[in-house]
Amino acid sequence: MNKNKFGKQYTDETVIAGYWKDAKGALIPKEVIKDIDMEREIVVADIIEHAKTLNKELALFKAKAFGDISFFVELSADCYGVNIGGKKGNITLFSFDGKYKIQRSMHDCIAPNECVLAAKQLIIDCVNGWTENARPELKAVVNRAFTTDKDGSLKLGRLLELRRLDIKDERWQKAMDALTDSLQVVGSRSYIRVYERIGDSNEYRPITLDIAGV
């Protein structure tokens, strides 16, 4: 990747000497490019290079942190002759003085499969069967639950809203069973969060690793 220190374009592509390639792929003679555009290239190049370095460091930190925690959990279990196995489980580790704590969180990613279409029809049939007795707000909740995003995906949280409704009708219960059967674990996400205690209190503030929170 070429940095723009001497009028070079910041790109990993091969560009003919004396030219810069614009966003449309057109070759622009360097002598007609404005100075401000070249200065902008320097700023962009510098920030991107630092961002990539930090990104790699964060990836290494995450891998090391998860590895260290997993090793420690196994080490701790070994003290009692137990073989835990696997990498799942939420763990909180405290420093000896309690000033710092580290949390490892593991969350399953759940998504509806094709059975959700059957669940949707059962729910619609159930609501339609109530006709005048069906509350307008309930119909709104049902319609909202099955509204897809731009990519055609259903929002899991909206579907779970339906399961929280306390409706005793057997038809509704059957529909909820179908909805439950449609939800399957498709992966998992893992997080590392680190905290520092605030003074002598029992409260902790995060040591943020998110650029937006720094």
Buried (B, 14 or more C-beta within 10 A) or exposed (E): EEBBEEBBBBBEEEBEEEBBBEEEEEEBEBEEBEEEEBEEBBEEBBEEEEEEEEEEEEEEEBEEBBEEBBEEBEEEEEEEEEEEEEBEEEBEBEEEEEBBBBBBEBEEEBBBEEBBEBBBEBBBEBBEEBEEEBEEEBBEBBEEBBEEEEEEEBBEEBBBBBEEEEBEEEBBEBBBEBBEBBBEEEEEEEEBBBBEBEEEEEEBEEEEBEEEEE
